[in-house]
Amino acid sequence: MKQYFFFLTAALFFYHTQAQLTVKTNCPELVVDVLDGKVNGVKPSMPFAEMKTKFSCYSKAAEADSLKCGGGIFYADKDLFIYTARDYVEVGPKFKGRLTVPLLGADKSKLFTTLGNPKLKDAGWEAYPTSYGILIVYFDKKNKINRLILSTRGTDTIQLCE
């Protein structure tokens, strides 16, 4: 009888714990405006404290002094990193969001029609001047775009996190 009572009590307790209401956080889609240098309407040069209030659902937010590369808002699960101390946004190959100009996965040969001539270039990347600063485009071995960096700084002052 004790075992039956214990089993019934445990089953009721388990049922009660499964019936709890949980509210899912409503995370807005991340939209990277490649031609304007913004993420959801915000430039990466915005101060960290303001940016932290504008964004939600990030996987990590850190002050400038707490990280090797400075502070920022990081979406590791969406492959998007906003370095507020260095004023740039990095969009990785597994980015989960929307680009206003769908560059990820595009062929290197198509860049001239969209971005014009690069200011600097190397075997694995090209840097394009923009109205907000600079756009750096990285390529894989097949000459497909696999990473983007949007910075409010120019080629002479940008400091990338390596």
Disulfide bonds with the S-S distance in Angstrom:
Cys27-Cys57 1.79
Cys69-Cys161 1.47
